[in-house]
Amino acid sequence: MSRLFVFGVIIWLAYFVAKSVWKSLSGPSSPPGQAGGPATDAELIRDPQCGAYFLRTKGVKGVVEGKVIHFCSEKCYDQYLKKVKGEE
């Protein structure tokens, strides 16, 4: 009976060790700059309108449908708003 208990404890420990190793190897759960990930001022982010990459600090911050979205310029922000509203 005690051998079964010890064997069960060993399996339980191996499971949690394997789980923690898997988490560390799979990397962060979300990319930087998105929900849950660390955001830095010097990171490159992608404009959802034109697809250009730019520094977060150089971009234009806009709120669309309650979400904060960064754009490379006012022009892209305006075009995105028109597209969301269905004007284009």
C-alpha positions as CSV (number, residue, x, y, z in Angstrom):
1,M,0.0,0.0,0.0
2,S,2.8,2.4,0.8
3,R,4.5,1.7,-2.5
4,L,1.3,2.7,-4.3
5,F,1.2,6.0,-2.3
6,V,4.9,6.8,-3.1
7,F,4.3,6.0,-6.8
8,G,1.3,8.3,-6.9
9,V,3.3,11.1,-5.3
10,I,6.1,10.7,-7.8
11,I,3.7,10.8,-10.7
12,W,2.0,13.9,-9.3
13,L,5.4,15.7,-8.9
14,A,6.5,14.7,-12.4
15,Y,3.2,16.1,-13.8
16,F,3.7,19.5,-12.1
17,V,7.4,19.7,-13.1
18,A,6.5,18.9,-16.7
19,K,3.8,21.5,-16.7
20,S,6.1,24.2,-15.4
21,V,8.8,23.3,-18.0
22,W,6.2,23.4,-20.8
23,K,5.0,26.8,-19.7
24,S,8.6,28.2,-19.7
25,L,9.3,26.7,-23.1
26,S,6.1,28.0,-24.7
27,G,7.0,31.6,-24.0
28,P,4.7,34.4,-23.0
29,S,1.0,33.9,-23.5
30,S,0.5,37.0,-25.5
31,P,2.9,39.1,-27.6
32,P,4.2,42.4,-26.2
33,G,1.9,45.3,-26.7
34,Q,-1.3,43.2,-26.6
35,A,-3.5,42.4,-23.7
36,G,-1.5,40.7,-21.0
37,G,1.9,41.4,-22.6
38,P,4.4,44.0,-21.4
39,A,4.4,47.2,-23.5
40,T,7.4,49.4,-23.9
41,D,7.7,52.9,-25.5
42,A,10.4,51.7,-27.9
43,E,8.4,48.8,-29.4
44,L,7.3,48.6,-33.0
45,I,3.6,48.1,-33.5
46,R,1.6,47.6,-36.7
47,D,-1.0,50.1,-38.0
48,P,-4.3,48.2,-38.5
49,Q,-5.2,50.4,-41.5
50,C,-2.1,50.5,-43.7
51,G,0.0,47.8,-42.1
52,A,3.0,50.0,-41.5
53,Y,5.2,49.4,-38.5
54,F,6.1,52.4,-36.3
55,L,7.3,53.3,-32.8
56,R,4.5,53.5,-30.3
57,T,5.7,56.9,-29.1
58,K,5.5,58.3,-32.6
59,G,2.0,57.1,-33.4
60,V,-1.5,58.4,-32.9
61,K,-3.7,56.9,-30.2
62,G,-7.3,56.5,-31.1
63,V,-10.3,54.9,-29.4
64,V,-12.5,52.8,-31.6
65,E,-15.5,51.0,-30.2
66,G,-14.1,51.3,-26.7
67,K,-10.7,49.9,-27.6
68,V,-7.4,51.9,-27.7
69,I,-5.7,51.4,-31.1
70,H,-2.5,53.0,-32.3
71,F,-2.1,54.4,-35.8
72,C,0.9,55.6,-37.7
73,S,-0.8,58.9,-38.7
74,E,-4.0,60.9,-38.4
75,K,-4.8,60.0,-42.0
76,C,-4.8,56.3,-41.2
77,Y,-6.9,56.9,-38.1
78,D,-9.5,58.8,-40.1
79,Q,-9.6,56.2,-42.8
80,Y,-10.0,53.5,-40.2
81,L,-12.9,55.3,-38.6
82,K,-14.6,55.7,-42.0
83,K,-14.1,52.0,-42.7
84,V,-15.5,51.0,-39.3
85,K,-18.5,53.3,-39.8
86,G,-19.1,51.9,-43.2
87,E,-18.5,55.1,-45.1
88,E,-16.0,53.5,-47.5
